[in-house]
Amino acid sequence: MVPTKTLRLANELSEIRRLAQAVDDFAALHGVPAKAAYHVNLAADELITNAIEYGEAAPGRRIVVTLRREPDSLVMEITHRGIAFDPTAEAAPPDLTSDIDDRAVGGLGVHFAKTFLDGLSYVRRRGANRLILTKKL
Amino acid sequence: MTMSIESQGDVAVVVLTGRLDSTNAADTESKILEQIEAGRPRIVVDAAGLDYLSSAGLRVFLVVAKRVKANGGALALHSLTDHVREVFEISGFVNVLTVCADRDEALSRV
């Protein structure tokens, strides 16, 4: 049986830290390297921050996060109800080359998530947004 | 995250410890900008104790870098930990912001 853990986060940015601790604990328990856990946490932080800031979910709505320690990967599913919002779709590509005067920060969060993960997918189903993050181990 | 600000000459040295993320980015930014408003646009950030940085945190450094430049000063960061350095490199910010190995180098660059 694949080890799993489920957390229900309140729709608040501070919950991201609680999630990070839970991911670190889960990783330590199930032989996931700290660096992989760090990358998943950073990706989740960026995506959940976007979902909370732009996803217009009602304040009482929970964000459900499930972790699975698959044989060769760590998988995180993030589900939240709200308007159809795909945190992986960028309004504009990230600015990685402009100098200081012209530099913009938009799109960087999603860029980090895509760079640090091996898989990232979004699906809208039954009024909920679901993200699946995969980190190969 | 804890933030302390020391003076070295007319340079404000901001020492960050812990996480800089979406929960505390705005507050951190305003505290550093206060230094500039107080007439100290030469800023060094000691990142030796910073163990986590998200894009929200990176944005703080970008805003500060633009503001010090507009005020005739400069920003330099030093002693980045591995994870934070990785974020700087993936974002390309290592080429846009002044990143130094240690405090002395950072002080000489502002």
gemmi code that builds the backbone of each chain (N, CA, C; Angstrom):
import gemmi

chains = {
    "A": [
        ("MET", (0.855, -1.203, 0.000), (0.000, 0.000, 0.000), (0.881, 1.238, 0.000)),
        ("VAL", (0.510, 2.200, -0.776), (1.306, 3.422, -0.898), (1.024, 4.339, 0.296)),
        ("PRO", (2.092, 4.759, 1.007), (1.868, 5.685, 2.120), (1.243, 6.983, 1.634)),
        ("THR", (0.227, 7.431, 2.322), (-0.393, 8.707, 1.956), (-0.642, 9.540, 3.205)),
        ("LYS", (-0.791, 10.841, 2.962), (-1.185, 11.743, 4.053), (-2.062, 12.812, 3.448)),
        ("THR", (-3.122, 13.162, 4.147), (-4.030, 14.205, 3.656), (-4.133, 15.323, 4.680)),
        ("LEU", (-4.022, 16.544, 4.189), (-4.222, 17.712, 5.055), (-5.326, 18.581, 4.473)),
        ("ARG", (-6.054, 19.213, 5.352), (-7.060, 20.177, 4.899), (-6.589, 21.539, 5.388)),
        ("LEU", (-6.194, 22.370, 4.435), (-5.678, 23.686, 4.790), (-6.789, 24.719, 4.743)),
        ("ALA", (-6.728, 25.667, 5.658), (-7.630, 26.807, 5.552), (-7.141, 27.653, 4.381)),
        ("ASN", (-8.016, 28.485, 3.857), (-7.703, 29.291, 2.679), (-6.852, 30.511, 3.059)),
        ("GLU", (-5.713, 30.252, 3.734), (-4.852, 31.346, 4.215), (-3.403, 31.025, 3.900)),
        ("LEU", (-2.640, 32.043, 3.538), (-1.239, 31.845, 3.175), (-0.421, 31.192, 4.282)),
        ("SER", (-0.754, 31.492, 5.531), (0.044, 30.955, 6.643), (-0.028, 29.428, 6.701)),
        ("GLU", (-1.061, 28.857, 6.097), (-1.197, 27.401, 6.104), (-0.109, 26.717, 5.275)),
        ("ILE", (0.508, 27.477, 4.388), (1.563, 26.906, 3.554), (2.729, 26.432, 4.415)),
        ("ARG", (2.967, 27.124, 5.511), (4.061, 26.714, 6.395), (3.712, 25.415, 7.118)),
        ("ARG", (2.449, 25.285, 7.468), (2.006, 24.053, 8.135), (2.152, 22.886, 7.155)),
        ("LEU", (1.830, 23.149, 5.912), (1.987, 22.119, 4.890), (3.457, 21.738, 4.735)),
        ("ALA", (4.340, 22.739, 4.733), (5.770, 22.471, 4.558), (6.291, 21.553, 5.663)),
        ("GLN", (5.857, 21.803, 6.879), (6.301, 20.958, 7.994), (5.795, 19.534, 7.807)),
        ("ALA", (4.537, 19.411, 7.377), (3.945, 18.086, 7.172), (4.668, 17.332, 6.057)),
        ("VAL", (5.034, 18.047, 5.002), (5.759, 17.424, 3.885), (7.132, 16.958, 4.361)),
        ("ASP", (7.812, 17.792, 5.129), (9.142, 17.422, 5.642), (9.043, 16.181, 6.536)),
        ("ASP", (8.039, 16.151, 7.389), (7.863, 15.007, 8.284), (7.560, 13.738, 7.486)),
        ("PHE", (6.684, 13.863, 6.511), (6.297, 12.731, 5.665), (7.510, 12.224, 4.893)),
        ("ALA", (8.296, 13.153, 4.389), (9.489, 12.799, 3.613), (10.490, 12.034, 4.481)),
        ("ALA", (10.712, 12.525, 5.680), (11.671, 11.884, 6.579), (11.200, 10.474, 6.932)),
        ("LEU", (9.902, 10.328, 7.105), (9.321, 9.044, 7.498), (9.403, 8.005, 6.389)),
        ("HIS", (9.350, 8.470, 5.132), (9.233, 7.546, 4.011), (10.388, 7.595, 3.037)),
        ("GLY", (11.559, 7.991, 3.526), (12.760, 7.900, 2.706), (12.773, 8.796, 1.484)),
        ("VAL", (12.196, 9.963, 1.603), (12.253, 10.940, 0.506), (13.373, 11.916, 0.824)),
        ("PRO", (14.336, 12.110, -0.096), (15.446, 13.034, 0.181), (14.950, 14.443, 0.493)),
        ("ALA", (15.663, 15.088, 1.419), (15.256, 16.434, 1.857), (15.172, 17.412, 0.692)),
        ("LYS", (16.079, 17.286, -0.260), (16.086, 18.219, -1.382), (14.815, 18.082, -2.235)),
        ("ALA", (14.376, 16.840, -2.427), (13.147, 16.613, -3.195), (11.957, 17.225, -2.462)),
        ("ALA", (11.925, 17.038, -1.143), (10.836, 17.609, -0.344), (10.864, 19.131, -0.434)),
        ("TYR", (12.062, 19.689, -0.418), (12.206, 21.146, -0.506), (11.635, 21.663, -1.811)),
        ("HIS", (11.964, 20.989, -2.912), (11.470, 21.414, -4.223), (9.953, 21.308, -4.320)),
        ("VAL", (9.405, 20.230, -3.776), (7.947, 20.074, -3.804), (7.304, 21.167, -2.954)),
        ("ASN", (7.912, 21.461, -1.814), (7.365, 22.516, -0.949), (7.394, 23.876, -1.631)),
        ("LEU", (8.468, 24.173, -2.314), (8.569, 25.469, -2.978), (7.520, 25.556, -4.100)),
        ("ALA", (7.399, 24.478, -4.876), (6.401, 24.466, -5.952), (4.993, 24.630, -5.373)),
        ("ALA", (4.705, 23.876, -4.310), (3.372, 23.957, -3.697), (3.115, 25.364, -3.158)),
        ("ASP", (4.131, 25.946, -2.539), (4.016, 27.316, -2.010), (3.592, 28.265, -3.119)),
        ("GLU", (4.302, 28.213, -4.238), (4.015, 29.134, -5.342), (2.598, 28.926, -5.884)),
        ("LEU", (2.209, 27.681, -6.069), (0.909, 27.384, -6.674), (-0.235, 27.685, -5.713)),
        ("ILE", (-0.064, 27.349, -4.438), (-1.124, 27.614, -3.468), (-1.245, 29.118, -3.213)),
        ("THR", (-0.115, 29.813, -3.206), (-0.171, 31.273, -3.060), (-0.985, 31.874, -4.198)),
        ("ASN", (-0.719, 31.440, -5.418), (-1.488, 31.928, -6.566), (-2.970, 31.589, -6.420)),
        ("ALA", (-3.254, 30.362, -5.991), (-4.641, 29.921, -5.865), (-5.372, 30.758, -4.815)),
        ("ILE", (-4.712, 31.058, -3.710), (-5.343, 31.846, -2.655), (-5.501, 33.294, -3.086)),
        ("GLU", (-4.494, 33.838, -3.745), (-4.546, 35.262, -4.104), (-5.422, 35.537, -5.311)),
        ("TYR", (-5.520, 34.588, -6.234), (-6.274, 34.848, -7.463), (-7.449, 33.901, -7.691)),
        ("GLY", (-7.539, 32.863, -6.870), (-8.547, 31.831, -7.143), (-9.930, 32.153, -6.635)),
        ("GLU", (-10.038, 33.242, -5.874), (-11.352, 33.695, -5.414), (-12.195, 32.595, -4.778)),
        ("ALA", (-11.559, 31.753, -3.979), (-12.349, 30.761, -3.247), (-12.993, 31.467, -2.060)),
        ("ALA", (-14.158, 30.993, -1.649), (-14.798, 31.575, -0.469), (-13.903, 31.321, 0.741)),
        ("PRO", (-13.809, 32.272, 1.683), (-12.871, 32.151, 2.790), (-13.008, 30.851, 3.592)),
        ("GLY", (-14.193, 30.317, 3.688), (-14.361, 29.117, 4.501), (-13.921, 27.835, 3.821)),
        ("ARG", (-13.630, 27.931, 2.515), (-13.289, 26.726, 1.752), (-11.933, 26.185, 2.142)),
        ("ARG", (-11.855, 24.869, 2.272), (-10.577, 24.244, 2.558), (-9.839, 23.936, 1.267)),
        ("ILE", (-8.512, 23.888, 1.379), (-7.675, 23.392, 0.294), (-7.210, 22.013, 0.753)),
        ("VAL", (-7.539, 20.992, -0.021), (-7.189, 19.628, 0.391), (-5.900, 19.214, -0.306)),
        ("VAL", (-4.928, 18.796, 0.488), (-3.646, 18.377, -0.063), (-3.404, 16.922, 0.318)),
        ("THR", (-3.109, 16.106, -0.673), (-2.808, 14.699, -0.410), (-1.404, 14.391, -0.896)),
        ("LEU", (-0.626, 13.755, -0.034), (0.729, 13.337, -0.406), (0.728, 11.828, -0.610)),
        ("ARG", (1.469, 11.354, -1.612), (1.616, 9.917, -1.816), (3.079, 9.593, -2.074)),
        ("ARG", (3.563, 8.636, -1.345), (4.924, 8.179, -1.565), (4.847, 6.955, -2.495)),
        ("GLU", (4.909, 7.240, -3.798), (4.906, 6.171, -4.791), (6.294, 5.528, -4.793)),
        ("PRO", (6.423, 4.333, -5.421), (7.742, 3.668, -5.406), (8.883, 4.549, -5.921)),
        ("ASP", (8.619, 5.347, -6.968), (9.726, 6.125, -7.520), (9.466, 7.624, -7.553)),
        ("SER", (8.448, 8.065, -6.819), (8.175, 9.499, -6.837), (7.371, 9.945, -5.621)),
        ("LEU", (7.419, 11.222, -5.388), (6.559, 11.853, -4.387), (5.500, 12.624, -5.168)),
        ("VAL", (4.240, 12.339, -4.874), (3.153, 12.991, -5.600), (2.310, 13.802, -4.625)),
        ("MET", (2.011, 15.019, -5.019), (1.141, 15.867, -4.199), (-0.053, 16.293, -5.049)),
        ("GLU", (-1.243, 16.098, -4.517), (-2.444, 16.594, -5.194), (-3.025, 17.720, -4.359)),
        ("ILE", (-3.334, 18.821, -5.022), (-3.899, 19.989, -4.348), (-5.258, 20.252, -4.967)),
        ("THR", (-6.295, 20.214, -4.141), (-7.653, 20.417, -4.658), (-8.300, 21.585, -3.936)),
        ("HIS", (-8.839, 22.527, -4.690), (-9.590, 23.601, -4.054), (-10.760, 24.034, -4.918)),
        ("ARG", (-11.849, 24.303, -4.254), (-13.047, 24.744, -4.950), (-12.998, 26.265, -5.097)),
        ("GLY", (-13.529, 26.744, -6.179), (-13.528, 28.184, -6.414), (-13.770, 28.386, -7.889)),
        ("ILE", (-13.526, 29.597, -8.367), (-13.698, 29.804, -9.805), (-12.683, 28.915, -10.528)),
        ("ALA", (-12.974, 28.616, -11.758), (-12.029, 27.828, -12.552), (-10.746, 28.624, -12.654)),
        ("PHE", (-9.703, 28.126, -12.046), (-8.448, 28.868, -12.022), (-7.312, 27.881, -12.157)),
        ("ASP", (-6.515, 28.042, -13.191), (-5.389, 27.166, -13.447), (-4.113, 27.901, -13.074)),
        ("PRO", (-3.533, 27.606, -11.905), (-2.325, 28.330, -11.473), (-1.123, 28.046, -12.357)),
        ("THR", (-1.230, 27.040, -13.248), (-0.090, 26.735, -14.108), (-0.134, 27.528, -15.413)),
        ("ALA", (-1.256, 28.172, -15.663), (-1.370, 28.962, -16.893), (-0.851, 30.357, -16.616)),
        ("GLU", (0.160, 30.756, -17.330), (0.748, 32.069, -17.074), (0.107, 33.128, -17.957)),
        ("ALA", (-0.115, 34.281, -17.365), (-0.654, 35.391, -18.151), (0.395, 35.863, -19.137)),
        ("ALA", (1.645, 35.839, -18.702), (2.751, 36.238, -19.573), (3.938, 35.361, -19.226)),
        ("PRO", (4.824, 35.084, -20.149), (5.983, 34.253, -19.809), (6.871, 35.001, -18.815)),
        ("PRO", (7.586, 34.269, -17.956), (8.404, 34.938, -16.956), (9.553, 35.702, -17.598)),
        ("ASP", (9.917, 36.793, -16.988), (11.017, 37.620, -17.471), (12.300, 37.130, -16.818)),
        ("LEU", (13.151, 36.492, -17.608), (14.364, 35.921, -17.036), (15.626, 36.658, -17.474)),
        ("THR", (15.427, 37.713, -18.321), (16.627, 38.317, -18.897), (16.721, 39.833, -18.800)),
        ("SER", (15.644, 40.508, -18.499), (15.730, 41.980, -18.471), (16.642, 42.454, -17.372)),
        ("ASP", (17.188, 43.648, -17.548), (18.022, 44.189, -16.479), (17.149, 44.800, -15.399)),
        ("ILE", (17.796, 45.320, -14.402), (17.102, 45.704, -13.177), (15.990, 46.724, -13.412)),
        ("ASP", (16.214, 47.628, -14.386), (15.224, 48.670, -14.573), (13.941, 48.161, -15.211)),
        ("ASP", (14.065, 47.109, -16.007), (12.897, 46.628, -16.737), (12.341, 45.329, -16.181)),
        ("ARG", (13.004, 44.790, -15.208), (12.669, 43.450, -14.741), (11.280, 43.367, -14.137)),
        ("ALA", (10.551, 42.315, -14.487), (9.244, 42.054, -13.881), (9.305, 40.714, -13.150)),
        ("VAL", (8.419, 40.546, -12.182), (8.461, 39.324, -11.380), (7.329, 38.380, -11.716)),
        ("GLY", (6.378, 38.822, -12.539), (5.227, 37.986, -12.831), (5.611, 36.683, -13.499)),
        ("GLY", (4.899, 35.631, -13.158), (5.139, 34.347, -13.807), (6.278, 33.550, -13.210)),
        ("LEU", (7.058, 34.175, -12.306), (8.213, 33.467, -11.749), (7.807, 32.270, -10.901)),
        ("GLY", (6.738, 32.412, -10.142), (6.305, 31.333, -9.257), (6.002, 30.060, -10.027)),
        ("VAL", (5.246, 30.212, -11.093), (4.895, 29.049, -11.900), (6.146, 28.495, -12.585)),
        ("HIS", (7.040, 29.382, -12.978), (8.308, 28.949, -13.589), (9.102, 28.081, -12.608)),
        ("PHE", (9.151, 28.515, -11.334), (9.841, 27.707, -10.319), (9.177, 26.345, -10.202)),
        ("ALA", (7.843, 26.355, -10.115), (7.116, 25.099, -9.930), (7.440, 24.142, -11.080)),
        ("LYS", (7.387, 24.638, -12.302), (7.642, 23.777, -13.456), (9.099, 23.305, -13.491)),
        ("THR", (10.007, 24.164, -13.061), (11.428, 23.803, -13.102), (11.790, 22.772, -12.047)),
        ("PHE", (11.218, 22.919, -10.853), (11.622, 22.036, -9.758), (10.864, 20.719, -9.727)),
        ("LEU", (9.777, 20.615, -10.486), (8.991, 19.385, -10.510), (9.271, 18.606, -11.785)),
        ("ASP", (8.969, 17.318, -11.740), (9.072, 16.511, -12.954), (7.748, 16.447, -13.688)),
        ("GLY", (6.678, 16.728, -12.983), (5.373, 16.737, -13.635), (4.457, 17.711, -12.925)),
        ("LEU", (3.652, 18.425, -13.710), (2.679, 19.352, -13.130), (1.477, 19.383, -14.056)),
        ("SER", (0.323, 19.004, -13.533), (-0.865, 19.033, -14.392), (-2.040, 19.628, -13.635)),
        ("TYR", (-2.965, 20.170, -14.386), (-4.153, 20.798, -13.818), (-5.380, 20.196, -14.471)),
        ("VAL", (-6.399, 19.932, -13.679), (-7.669, 19.507, -14.259), (-8.800, 20.150, -13.455)),
        ("ARG", (-9.834, 20.534, -14.137), (-11.008, 21.107, -13.483), (-12.065, 20.028, -13.500)),
        ("ARG", (-12.548, 19.655, -12.331), (-13.545, 18.585, -12.293), (-14.533, 18.836, -11.176)),
        ("ARG", (-15.788, 18.773, -11.488), (-16.884, 18.900, -10.506), (-16.713, 20.127, -9.609)),
        ("GLY", (-16.471, 21.252, -10.249), (-16.411, 22.506, -9.500), (-15.133, 22.696, -8.704)),
        ("ALA", (-14.167, 21.808, -8.898), (-12.918, 21.922, -8.145), (-11.727, 21.998, -9.096)),
        ("ASN", (-10.703, 22.721, -8.644), (-9.440, 22.781, -9.367), (-8.505, 21.754, -8.738)),
        ("ARG", (-7.919, 20.897, -9.560), (-6.996, 19.915, -9.007), (-5.644, 20.016, -9.689)),
        ("LEU", (-4.632, 20.153, -8.863), (-3.265, 20.178, -9.372), (-2.570, 18.898, -8.947)),
        ("ILE", (-1.798, 18.323, -9.853), (-1.019, 17.141, -9.496), (0.455, 17.457, -9.713)),
        ("LEU", (1.222, 17.411, -8.620), (2.651, 17.712, -8.662), (3.405, 16.402, -8.492)),
        ("THR", (4.390, 16.178, -9.361), (5.158, 14.936, -9.275), (6.642, 15.239, -9.204)),
        ("LYS", (7.308, 14.606, -8.241), (8.759, 14.749, -8.117), (9.361, 13.354, -8.171)),
        ("LYS", (10.159, 13.086, -9.168), (10.781, 11.767, -9.291), (11.896, 11.639, -8.248)),
        ("LEU", (12.027, 10.436, -7.726), (13.042, 10.236, -6.690), (14.144, 9.310, -7.178)),
    ],
    "B": [
        ("MET", (10.280, 34.394, 10.428), (11.594, 34.925, 10.065), (11.936, 36.103, 10.978)),
        ("THR", (13.201, 36.186, 11.348), (13.596, 37.363, 12.115), (14.450, 38.253, 11.231)),
        ("MET", (14.340, 39.559, 11.461), (15.119, 40.521, 10.716), (15.739, 41.481, 11.705)),
        ("SER", (17.039, 41.671, 11.610), (17.674, 42.687, 12.438), (18.463, 43.593, 11.518)),
        ("ILE", (18.570, 44.840, 11.907), (19.275, 45.807, 11.068), (20.397, 46.437, 11.871)),
        ("GLU", (21.622, 46.295, 11.339), (22.791, 46.883, 11.992), (23.347, 47.970, 11.094)),
        ("SER", (24.165, 48.821, 11.659), (24.830, 49.832, 10.831), (26.296, 49.510, 10.712)),
        ("GLN", (26.812, 49.664, 9.485), (28.260, 49.626, 9.331), (28.626, 50.861, 8.534)),
        ("GLY", (29.052, 51.886, 9.245), (29.235, 53.184, 8.601), (27.862, 53.672, 8.220)),
        ("ASP", (27.709, 54.113, 6.982), (26.379, 54.565, 6.573), (25.639, 53.474, 5.787)),
        ("VAL", (26.128, 52.232, 5.905), (25.464, 51.110, 5.241), (24.524, 50.417, 6.227)),
        ("ALA", (23.320, 50.146, 5.786), (22.384, 49.390, 6.617), (22.575, 47.913, 6.296)),
        ("VAL", (22.924, 47.119, 7.293), (23.094, 45.680, 7.090), (21.860, 44.980, 7.644)),
        ("VAL", (21.125, 44.350, 6.742), (19.886, 43.665, 7.114), (20.196, 42.181, 7.252)),
        ("VAL", (20.023, 41.639, 8.440), (20.309, 40.221, 8.675), (18.989, 39.462, 8.714)),
        ("LEU", (18.804, 38.524, 7.773), (17.563, 37.760, 7.690), (17.790, 36.331, 8.154)),
        ("THR", (16.863, 35.832, 8.957), (16.991, 34.465, 9.464), (15.654, 33.763, 9.326)),
        ("GLY", (15.638, 32.607, 8.650), (14.402, 31.848, 8.523), (13.863, 31.853, 7.109)),
        ("ARG", (12.555, 31.958, 6.965), (11.873, 31.921, 5.672), (11.415, 33.300, 5.223)),
        ("LEU", (11.584, 33.576, 3.942), (11.017, 34.793, 3.358), (10.055, 34.320, 2.272)),
        ("ASP", (8.773, 34.464, 2.527), (7.765, 33.940, 1.594), (6.565, 34.870, 1.525)),
        ("SER", (5.465, 34.387, 0.948), (4.309, 35.256, 0.728), (3.673, 35.743, 2.021)),
        ("THR", (3.955, 35.065, 3.144), (3.327, 35.498, 4.397), (4.006, 36.710, 5.012)),
        ("ASN", (5.278, 36.902, 4.715), (5.988, 38.007, 5.372), (6.728, 38.924, 4.407)),
        ("ALA", (6.533, 38.728, 3.108), (7.258, 39.529, 2.119), (6.922, 41.014, 2.231)),
        ("ALA", (5.636, 41.333, 2.338), (5.243, 42.744, 2.350), (5.830, 43.467, 3.564)),
        ("ASP", (5.763, 42.813, 4.699), (6.275, 43.411, 5.928), (7.796, 43.604, 5.859)),
        ("THR", (8.492, 42.612, 5.337), (9.949, 42.692, 5.200), (10.322, 43.823, 4.259)),
        ("GLU", (9.594, 43.895, 3.157), (9.864, 44.935, 2.176), (9.709, 46.327, 2.793)),
        ("SER", (8.622, 46.530, 3.510), (8.399, 47.888, 4.036), (9.451, 48.253, 5.076)),
        ("LYS", (9.907, 47.266, 5.852), (10.926, 47.577, 6.855), (12.247, 47.954, 6.198)),
        ("ILE", (12.597, 47.289, 5.101), (13.849, 47.628, 4.425), (13.711, 48.981, 3.726)),
        ("LEU", (12.559, 49.222, 3.124), (12.351, 50.507, 2.445), (12.427, 51.666, 3.432)),
        ("GLU", (12.058, 51.415, 4.676), (12.161, 52.460, 5.711), (13.588, 52.960, 5.850)),
        ("GLN", (14.551, 52.055, 5.661), (15.959, 52.446, 5.754), (16.293, 53.478, 4.677)),
        ("ILE", (15.779, 53.213, 3.485), (16.038, 54.129, 2.370), (15.393, 55.476, 2.662)),
        ("GLU", (14.161, 55.412, 3.165), (13.459, 56.659, 3.472), (14.158, 57.435, 4.581)),
        ("ALA", (14.883, 56.708, 5.442), (15.613, 57.368, 6.518), (16.965, 57.880, 6.044)),
        ("GLY", (17.205, 57.799, 4.734), (18.441, 58.348, 4.176), (19.575, 57.353, 4.094)),
        ("ARG", (19.225, 56.034, 4.125), (20.280, 55.024, 4.016), (20.028, 54.109, 2.822)),
        ("PRO", (20.412, 54.574, 1.631), (20.146, 53.781, 0.431), (21.241, 52.777, 0.093)),
        ("ARG", (22.260, 52.639, 0.950), (23.285, 51.613, 0.721), (22.928, 50.461, 1.658)),
        ("ILE", (22.547, 49.330, 1.034), (22.002, 48.231, 1.832), (22.694, 46.922, 1.526)),
        ("VAL", (23.094, 46.228, 2.583), (23.656, 44.882, 2.459), (22.682, 43.919, 3.133)),
        ("VAL", (22.386, 42.824, 2.455), (21.535, 41.802, 3.070), (22.384, 40.580, 3.382)),
        ("ASP", (22.450, 40.246, 4.665), (23.178, 39.057, 5.115), (22.199, 37.899, 5.067)),
        ("ALA", (22.384, 36.989, 4.107), (21.426, 35.896, 3.897), (21.917, 34.557, 4.451)),
        ("ALA", (22.926, 34.594, 5.316), (23.494, 33.340, 5.823), (22.453, 32.496, 6.561)),
        ("GLY", (21.513, 33.154, 7.213), (20.514, 32.427, 7.987), (19.192, 32.264, 7.257)),
        ("LEU", (19.158, 32.692, 5.991), (17.921, 32.584, 5.213), (17.878, 31.198, 4.592)),
        ("ASP", (16.931, 30.361, 5.052), (16.950, 29.000, 4.533), (15.858, 28.704, 3.520)),
        ("TYR", (15.030, 29.707, 3.222), (13.953, 29.479, 2.251), (13.563, 30.801, 1.620)),
        ("LEU", (13.425, 30.795, 0.301), (13.033, 32.005, -0.422), (12.116, 31.626, -1.571)),
        ("SER", (10.936, 32.220, -1.618), (10.026, 31.961, -2.737), (10.034, 33.188, -3.653)),
        ("SER", (9.241, 33.145, -4.712), (9.232, 34.269, -5.642), (8.729, 35.542, -4.962)),
        ("ALA", (7.866, 35.386, -3.969), (7.389, 36.560, -3.230), (8.557, 37.244, -2.519)),
        ("GLY", (9.466, 36.450, -2.001), (10.639, 36.986, -1.333), (11.610, 37.622, -2.311)),
        ("LEU", (11.771, 36.986, -3.464), (12.650, 37.531, -4.502), (12.172, 38.910, -4.913)),
        ("ARG", (10.860, 39.051, -5.001), (10.278, 40.316, -5.405), (10.681, 41.439, -4.448)),
        ("VAL", (10.821, 41.103, -3.170), (11.249, 42.103, -2.182), (12.620, 42.668, -2.579)),
        ("PHE", (13.537, 41.773, -2.926), (14.887, 42.227, -3.280), (14.869, 43.057, -4.554)),
        ("LEU", (13.989, 42.688, -5.484), (13.898, 43.447, -6.728), (13.385, 44.856, -6.448)),
        ("VAL", (12.357, 44.955, -5.638), (11.793, 46.267, -5.303), (12.835, 47.123, -4.588)),
        ("VAL", (13.549, 46.519, -3.655), (14.572, 47.264, -2.911), (15.692, 47.703, -3.854)),
        ("ALA", (16.116, 46.801, -4.753), (17.203, 47.136, -5.681), (16.830, 48.322, -6.562)),
        ("LYS", (15.593, 48.345, -7.033), (15.159, 49.461, -7.874), (15.118, 50.750, -7.064)),
        ("ARG", (14.638, 50.651, -5.830), (14.478, 51.847, -5.004), (15.823, 52.415, -4.577)),
        ("VAL", (16.784, 51.567, -4.236), (18.095, 52.112, -3.821), (18.777, 52.788, -4.999)),
        ("LYS", (18.587, 52.190, -6.172), (19.194, 52.768, -7.365), (18.633, 54.164, -7.615)),
        ("ALA", (17.327, 54.276, -7.456), (16.685, 55.576, -7.670), (17.115, 56.597, -6.623)),
        ("ASN", (17.664, 56.102, -5.513), (18.080, 57.002, -4.446), (19.589, 57.116, -4.315)),
        ("GLY", (20.294, 56.737, -5.367), (21.743, 56.898, -5.379), (22.502, 55.903, -4.524)),
        ("GLY", (21.852, 54.791, -4.208), (22.533, 53.793, -3.383), (22.700, 52.488, -4.133)),
        ("ALA", (22.845, 51.395, -3.392), (23.021, 50.078, -4.014), (22.624, 49.001, -3.018)),
        ("LEU", (22.356, 47.808, -3.574), (21.997, 46.655, -2.753), (22.954, 45.520, -3.067)),
        ("ALA", (23.455, 44.827, -2.041), (24.244, 43.621, -2.266), (23.821, 42.581, -1.238)),
        ("LEU", (23.731, 41.341, -1.674), (23.383, 40.242, -0.777), (24.610, 39.346, -0.634)),
        ("HIS", (24.764, 38.721, 0.529), (25.902, 37.812, 0.670), (25.555, 36.568, 1.464)),
        ("SER", (26.424, 35.561, 1.307), (26.339, 34.301, 2.061), (25.048, 33.536, 1.816)),
        ("LEU", (24.642, 33.487, 0.560), (23.428, 32.739, 0.219), (23.603, 31.248, 0.500)),
        ("THR", (22.573, 30.633, 1.073), (22.606, 29.178, 1.269), (22.251, 28.501, -0.055)),
        ("ASP", (22.491, 27.202, -0.139), (22.323, 26.477, -1.410), (20.937, 26.629, -2.024)),
        ("HIS", (19.897, 26.440, -1.202), (18.541, 26.488, -1.754), (18.215, 27.883, -2.281)),
        ("VAL", (18.644, 28.893, -1.537), (18.346, 30.271, -1.935), (19.127, 30.631, -3.193)),
        ("ARG", (20.359, 30.159, -3.266), (21.175, 30.412, -4.461), (20.521, 29.767, -5.687)),
        ("GLU", (19.977, 28.604, -5.489), (19.304, 27.896, -6.590), (18.141, 28.731, -7.136)),
        ("VAL", (17.379, 29.307, -6.246), (16.260, 30.174, -6.639), (16.769, 31.393, -7.414)),
        ("PHE", (17.862, 31.973, -6.956), (18.458, 33.112, -7.663), (18.899, 32.709, -9.067)),
        ("GLU", (19.454, 31.508, -9.184), (19.961, 31.086, -10.489), (18.830, 30.711, -11.442)),
        ("ILE", (17.844, 29.965, -10.949), (16.723, 29.548, -11.800), (15.972, 30.762, -12.334)),
        ("SER", (15.892, 31.804, -11.535), (15.132, 32.991, -11.932), (15.963, 33.958, -12.751)),
        ("GLY", (17.273, 33.705, -12.810), (18.152, 34.638, -13.507), (18.502, 35.856, -12.678)),
        ("PHE", (17.978, 35.928, -11.463), (18.239, 37.100, -10.626), (19.699, 37.193, -10.198)),
        ("VAL", (20.432, 36.096, -10.323), (21.847, 36.131, -9.972), (22.603, 37.076, -10.918)),
        ("ASN", (22.001, 37.338, -12.058), (22.628, 38.241, -13.017), (22.161, 39.678, -12.875)),
        ("VAL", (21.092, 39.862, -12.130), (20.493, 41.190, -12.030), (20.785, 41.854, -10.688)),
        ("LEU", (20.914, 41.020, -9.671), (21.212, 41.534, -8.336), (22.669, 41.230, -8.011)),
        ("THR", (23.229, 41.996, -7.077), (24.631, 41.802, -6.699), (24.711, 40.766, -5.590)),
        ("VAL", (25.269, 39.607, -5.932), (25.361, 38.502, -4.978), (26.832, 38.272, -4.650)),
        ("CYS", (27.173, 38.316, -3.357), (28.568, 38.248, -2.943), (28.816, 37.058, -2.024)),
        ("ALA", (30.104, 36.719, -1.898), (30.460, 35.558, -1.089), (30.393, 35.865, 0.408)),
        ("ASP", (30.742, 37.085, 0.779), (30.809, 37.386, 2.209), (30.522, 38.861, 2.474)),
        ("ARG", (30.480, 39.217, 3.750), (30.117, 40.560, 4.183), (31.063, 41.613, 3.625)),
        ("ASP", (32.362, 41.329, 3.667), (33.340, 42.323, 3.188), (33.121, 42.655, 1.723)),
        ("GLU", (32.918, 41.615, 0.927), (32.703, 41.856, -0.497), (31.425, 42.660, -0.706)),
        ("ALA", (30.398, 42.293, 0.020), (29.123, 43.009, -0.126), (29.278, 44.486, 0.262)),
        ("LEU", (29.969, 44.744, 1.331), (30.166, 46.136, 1.758), (30.932, 46.928, 0.703)),
        ("SER", (31.868, 46.256, 0.042), (32.662, 46.967, -0.960), (31.863, 47.224, -2.232)),
        ("ARG", (30.760, 46.541, -2.401), (29.981, 46.680, -3.632), (28.842, 47.691, -3.518)),
        ("VAL", (28.602, 48.201, -2.307), (27.562, 49.215, -2.177), (28.169, 50.590, -1.917)),
    ],
}
model = gemmi.Model(1)
for chain_id, residues in chains.items():
    chain = gemmi.Chain(chain_id)
    for i, (resn, *xyz) in enumerate(residues, 1):
        res = gemmi.Residue()
        res.name, res.seqid = resn, gemmi.SeqId(i, " ")
        for name, pos in zip(("N", "CA", "C"), xyz):
            atom = gemmi.Atom()
            atom.name, atom.element = name, gemmi.Element(name[0])
            atom.pos, atom.b_iso = gemmi.Position(*pos), 0.0
            res.add_atom(atom)
        chain.add_residue(res)
    model.add_chain(chain)
structure = gemmi.Structure()
structure.add_model(model)
structure.setup_entities()
